[in-house]
Amino acid sequence: MDLSRFARRRYTEGPTPLEPMPRFSAALAASCPGGRGPDVWIKRDDLLGLSPGGNKTRKLEFLVADALAQGADTLITCGAPQSNHCRITLAAAVKEGLKCRFVIEERVPGSYRDDASGNHFLFRLYGVEDLTVVPAGTDMAAAMRAVAGELARAGRKGYVIPGGGSNAVGGLGYVACAQELQQQMFEQGVGFHRVVVGSGSSGTHGGLLAGFLGNRIGVPITGVGVSRDPAQQAPLVLAETEAVCELLGLDLRVRESDVHCVGGYWQPKYSVPNARMVEAVQVLARTEAILLDPVYTGKVMAGLIGLAREGIIRPGEQVLFLHTGGMPSLFAYESELLGRSNVAA
Ligand SMILES: *Cc1c(COP(=O)(O)O)cnc(C)c1O
């Protein structure tokens, strides 16, 4: 598919690495029934630009290009107190000479702290112009429109980016990723039985699925929920995939069976640690020197590990784990990750 008709800014030089993880695969196999497990590879989207980069970098290449085309001077977006998406949007704004404002949703009551570390520290260091903290359940779209209205009254022009950058335009970033991956599989002579990816606001899962369908990449995608179980998550992913396919002008019907979601690994709550996440973060750090994060990729990798131990991911399967970034929030969860404070089972 030709994506060149869509305006795009570039924030990363070249493709992100596609690498095997032999030490992790061996450690995982040792914990699987019969001592056999899958062969796990990783695509390093934690090495994307807008340092430290992550999946939002890809979405923002298309979203910011659209903002610039519309003559915006300020990016407005929303997220949780440790939002990677907010931090990377701010970094893109800095790079483009734009201002940036956030609406922060305190999804876990009492979790917002003005002196927090991790991404919150980077909000300050990158120089966010303003942020508003609102309680859980607030209409975030309306709150962002209010910020845009305030800017308009001051003669400025805001561009509103939805949570996670997950609309049709943002999803194009993962269509581009699908094409990049297809080329790498060809060049490196590797094929996969399955891709495992985090599924939150769904732009990554849905965009990648649209890219796989549009490019006829016949590899199933398993989305591990970071905030919802499949009954709630799958419809979001389906809608995102359809929106991206429509923007691409693809003449295809997305089937419900194309959307595969897994639940049970994000509990007790979005962003709240659990023991399987801690295990996953520790194992990746200690076998491959790769840093996962506590809110997203740690729980997604816990899902991959769990599915392998259950035999749903079969021994000998070639599995690709898509690393979506998130490293700074490690520093907001140090005591949980080192076992110094209790976490949920
Ligand atoms: C936002 C985010 C996700 C989830 O991606 P969505 O496109 O929102 O589903 C996964 N991992 C990390 C590190 C993220 O920041």
The ligand as a Gaussian input file, in Angstrom:
#p B3LYP/6-31G(d) Opt

LIG

0 1
 C        0.017000       3.686000      24.938000
 C        0.856000       2.493000      25.167000
 C        0.406000       1.198000      24.826000
 C       -0.975000       0.926000      24.314000
 O       -1.099000       1.280000      22.975000
 P       -2.527000       1.716000      22.398000
 O       -2.258000       2.120000      21.021000
 O       -3.017000       2.815000      23.285000
 O       -3.422000       0.540000      22.501000
 C        1.274000       0.135000      24.983000
 N        2.514000       0.324000      25.489000
 C        2.958000       1.533000      25.847000
 C        4.318000       1.630000      26.424000
 C        2.160000       2.659000      25.709000
 O        2.617000       3.854000      26.089000

